[in-house]
Amino acid sequence: MIDEKNLVRQPFARLGFTQDFLKASKIMRLDTIADVLKVEPVDLVDKEGFNYNWLGELVKFLNDHELIHLLQPLPGNNHD
């Protein structure tokens, strides 16, 4: 099994995502989960190519791999 650090750096194409997900990711210029985690949520939803089906697939993948916590804001990094 691949560890969390390596999993988030794997290209989406190697992780079994759908073609629709891969297409949207390419438009958004996001190649890995690590790339997604670098983008503020408010900026992510504004990216060309973003859609909620894409987000749902990402959330399902992270949940299935017990990595959903990665989407939580870091302490002291909340821009509210």
Buried (B, 14 or more C-beta within 10 A) or exposed (E): EEEEEEBBEBEBEEBEBEEEBBEBBEBBEBBBBBBBEEBEEEEBEEBEEBBEEBBEBBEEBBEEBEBBEBBEEEEEEEEE
